Amino acid sequence: MSETDKMSATEMERKLKKEEKARDKEMKRLKALEKAKLAQLQASKPKSMEEKKKKKIGKEEDNPADFIDPETPLGEMKKLSSQMPKQYNPSTVEKSWYEWWEKSEFFKADAKSSKPNFVILLPPPNVTGVLHIGHALTCAVQDTLIRWKRMSGYNALWLPGFDHAGIATQDVVDRNLRRETGKSRHDIGREEFVKQVWDWTHKYSGTIKTQLRRLGSSLDWSREVFTLDEQRSKAVTEAFVRLHKEGVIYRGDQLVNWDCFSRSARSDEEIEHIDIKGRTLKNVPGYEKPVEFGVMTSFAYPLDDGSGEFVVVATTRVETMLGDTAIAVHPDDARYKHLHGRFAVHPFNGRKLPIVLDEELVDPELGTGCVKITPAHEPKDYEVGKRHHLEAINIFSNDGRINENGGVEFAGMQRYLAREAVVEALREKGLFRGVEEKEMRIGICSRSGDVVEPMLKPQWYVNCREMGKEALDAGCNGKLEIIPKMYSADWRRWLENLHDWCISRQIWWGHRIPAWYVTLEEDKLKKFGAYVDHWVVARSEEEAREEAEVRFAGKKLLELSQDPDVLDTWFSSGLFPLSVFGWPDQTEELKGFYPSSVLETGLDILFFWVARMVMLTMKLSDGEVPFSKVYLHPMVRDAHGRKMSKSLGNGIDPLEVINGVTLAGLQSRLEKGNLDPKELVVAKEGQVKDFPNGIAECGADALRFALVSYTAQGYNINMDVQRVVSYRQWCNKLWNAVRFAMMKLGDDYTPPASVKALSPETMPFSCQWILSVLNKAVSKTVDSLNAFELSDAANTVYSWWQYQFCDVFIEAIKPCFSADDNLGRTDAQDVLWICLETGLRLLHPFMPFVTEELWQRLPSPRDCERKASIMICDYRLR
């Protein structure tokens, strides 16, 4: 370096230090002024929300209608006035943009595009009502990812779908039917009930679509699907037929979790187990009085030889003794050596009960050392029954009443009323031995609230062993990445302990099982389903009849009856990654978009949905994983950490946060729901406590940003609406920063084509500094988004706008616009525009509405073609 260069460098350093010193001095003056203004504002701050609404802010108060053309046709680009409102108003800002985006087809993806694909499938919401705040989190996260990728040059597809949600939808419509007419679905019949469910579906799917649009979800609506539409039904039938032919789907007689209230089988994942510490009264659907749990009843079985000898057993479910077929003792228990090979007799039906030896089940140290065996109603007893070839007798009807197998004396009784009757009958026969408190665990159906009854039922099953191993291997060999990584252990644990999957559901709303039962003239038993080998699986009744005629050639077919059951909703949802693109047909969409890029969803359905998607689609697509990454977001709870539920009344509709709602409005929504009167009282009390003044209008941008920022919390998100309110206030600061900048740019200002057109070496230090930190913010945001650290990405953008651009840069360049010699004004204007334009693009995926409105107000560079919308601009520093 020459002496001249050294002197120039030294001079520049002095100049920069001088500028920095002047800037620091100005900053101190401005902060002191700001502190004084803040104190003044606090002193004049209204004491209540009502006062705040009534208080006028003089000339600063705007009429939103003055700043938007009310005649803008729906779907046309929003016409903005040249004058910016003095305050941010979310309802005004967020109006009209979505309709224009959608009409302009900015959301559409092209299956033939040469761009790299980025595909996300919206986890299909259930058509049972409206979206809750958990759905809003899903939309906020996925739309952030899809908008970012779209701006980064990808052929970005976010595909919307809706789930028919078999059991959930049927339960909701059935309850609504009972409330409005006093009738159940059984009273009006299957055909009429299904028609009503379709009406419900059309109504509430429209509500959900409105919510999705209001959240700013940039979904490709041209590809919308429904899991019960024609193409998805075709996929479900094809998958069932193929898997049955391969032996993966089979018909079997096994124990299932039976929901007596809904009269249907339930999967293990739908059961919540609760511990009962002792004698406990619990409400059970269908019973007028609470049912007693947590007690152990002891009674005696007489031996069948007339010796007068008894064996004493104990149980927490004494009503099941009507289906007992054996008594087990440990082979080494000396007390019962003399009973080996003998029989007891059932006191109500005379059935002989063999005394079997079973060391796996019986612990001589527990109870009397004798165990009653009910193979048809107890999982462990079922295994004992298989080991000792015992008869399995089902004593319950589908609605939980005692059937003819339980004996004439008790037939027709509800199971828990039969419990009392059995105890009384044992007392009369002198066989009752007493009751004591007992800790126990009961399974509760998460949907109906009924206590699950293990029941032996013929059902359709999926053999998951091979498919589960393939899904497990995909998660271990890198073909499938689970984010956050800590949930990989859950994935492995569940798939390593996988059981066969019962896919039969005894309901009316859903995909009818494509299986027909053949009744032959020669059959001794003409009862439907009596012979397992009489089932024919086919794509249609015509195809089933052709196959039946070939299989039973020479025999007379009396009847061909389709299985009345429907498939578990998770079966059709498990095919979602394939069926949405038209599988089993080889469509352009399937070739162009499958497999998708990432599956983003709540961690609570990792096993319900994600694992089943991986298993089924890998099986049906030659081992190809349906997506390479699974990103699991936390669960949303209320501000107190409680699970959001209807009974607590702490659930939040996203639109209530976006539009604002009074306490009366919140409570009105509860009253229109399906809450039990007692639950309604509790729910209303909770709302009064949490939202005494209702919820303030926050807008979609503030809600989305708050939810994305929350994703760093781990397993749960404790949702505090006040945090959303704070981001709404931040939007106002953002608005005012842009408004200030627009005034400083002036009407005649022409921006540079890009940052490359600037001369940083001659700029004021503040301009050099802000461009440097902006470049770092862009890089850090992109790195965080690539790592699915969305909270870090949001906080990086927020920090740049708040602490670097607003708090420092804007204040530092104010002297440039007030100096008489205009020193540095042009540089300040150019850098100010670069920061605004780049910063809005950086923020857009998180806050689409306000960024579009502000970006559209910015002046355009000369000789540079401007994009129609910020959402199709590049996501980088130009």
Secondary structure, 3 states (H helix, E strand, C coil): CCHHHHHHHHHHHHHHHHHHHHHHHHHHHHHHHHHHHHHHHHHCCCCCHHHHHHCCCHHHCCCHHHHECCCCCCCCCCCECCCCCCCCCHHHHCCCHHHHHHHCCCCCCCCCCCCCEEEEECCCCECCCCCCHHHHHHHHHHHHHHHHHHHCCCEEEEECEEECCHHHHHHHHHHHHHHHHCCCHHHHCHHHHHHHHHHHHHHHHHHHHHHHHHCCCCCCHHHCEECCCHHHHHHHHHHHHHHHHCCCEEEEEEEEEEECCCCEEECHHHEEEEEECCCEEECCCCCCCCEEECEEEEEEEEECCCCCCEEEEEECCHHHHHHCCEEEECCCCHHHHHHCCCEEECCCCCCEEEEEECCCCCCCCCCCCEEEECCCCCHHHHHHHHHHCCCCCCCECCCCEECHHHCCCCCCCEHHHHHHHHHHHHHHCCCEEEEEECCEEEEEECCCCCECEEEEEEEEEECCHHHHHHHHHHHHCCCCEEECHHHHHHHHHHHHCCCCEECEECCCCCCECCEEEEEECCCCCCCCCCCHHHEEECCCHHHHHHHHHHHCCCCCEEEEEECCCEECHHHHHHCHHHHCCCCCCCCHHHHHHCCEEEEEEEHHHHHHHHHHHHHHHHHHCCCCCCEEEEEEECEEEECCCCECCCCCCCCCCHHHHHHCECHHHHHHHHHCCCCCHHHHHHHHHHHHHHCCCCECCCHHHHHHHHHHHHHHHCCEEEECHHHHHHHHHHHHHHHHHHHHHHHHHCCCCCCCCCHHHCCHHHCCHHHHHHHHHHHHHHHHHHHHHHCCCHHHHHHHHHHHHHHHHHHHHHHHHHHHHHCCCCCCHHHHHHHHHHHHHHHHHHHCCCCHHHHHHHHHHCCCCCCCCCCCCHHHCCCCCC
